[in-house]
Amino acid sequence: MAKNSEALAVNERVSHATYGLGTITKVNSAQTTIEFDQNGCRKFVTSLVQLERSTVAAPIPPAKKTRARKAALKAVK
C-alpha cells in the first residue's frame, strides 16, 4: 500500500479498502481528495490515507439529456 500519498498524482486511479476504486482529484501535503466511482467525493489526511494504485479504468459517465428532447416532447402535446 502507498501510505505516503505525495507519490500519487492528480487523475491517478487508486483503490481504498473501504470506498473502493476512485480517481485522485486534488493532492497536497495536508489533504488528498478522491472521487470514488460508487461513493462520491471524500477527503483524507494525506499522511494517514492508505491507497493502492489501480490499473482499472474510470467508468464512462452517462450522457446528459439535452433540451432538444424536451422541446420535441412539448411539440407532440
Buried (B, 14 or more C-beta within 10 A) or exposed (E): EBEEBEEBEEEBBBBBEEBBBBBBEEBEEEBBBBBBBEBEEBEBEBEEBBBEEBEEEEEEEEEEEEEEEEEEEEEEE
